[in-house]
């Protein structure tokens, strides 16, 4: 007797999934079009997107385990709890998982022959992560969540990917030039800088100081990331 509801439910779920997916796809296209020197193959980009999805599953496991430990060692009412949660667990688990899959899928790729490729690769991994995360959020909390995350969380992940990719591209350049110490330093920065930005993003978003600080932080993050994409794209060169 409820068969007549099936088409409605299916169309509603399709709308929710579309609302979750489209912003990520739009930003992927924006990053791809900024690659002026040599476009990456669809196979590599698809592999990186899937790597981003898988990294979200790795991060989920890490967060569950570390939060279990945190809840039993630090009081939830303390300032230290929030610092460890947002900076040490959520941000580091997510950004390190992205980096792990990014390096695994692209570091030895023959197509990684331009410095800006690092930005493209990191953005696609980050948006693959955001894509899967957004679908799970939207299917749980509805289309209102999709609208909020479309203008905050998804571009936020893209911005973290930009910073990761900038240092990742430098790391590849230094490795090719034989400077392994600088390459290693940049690889560390490719995790640490996005993790710090991610932690600050989450901490400000959940603080009691109001929305103004969060909006200012997000605006500054987007502007700096946009400038970085433009500059790195224009200055791209073979490595």
Secondary structure, DSSP 8 states (H G I E B T S, - for coil): --GGGHHHHHHHHHHHHHHHHHHHHHHHHHHHHT--S----HHHHHHHHHHHHHHHHHHHHHHHHHHHHHHTTS-TTSHHHHHIIIIIIIIHHHHHHHHHHHHHHHTT-TT--BTTHHHHHHHHHHHHHHHHHHHHHHHHH-HHHHHHHHHTHHHHHHHHHHHHHHHHHHHHHHHHTT-HHHHHHHHHHHHHHHHHHHHHHHHHHHSSS-HHHHHHHHHHHHHHHHHHHHHHHHT--B-
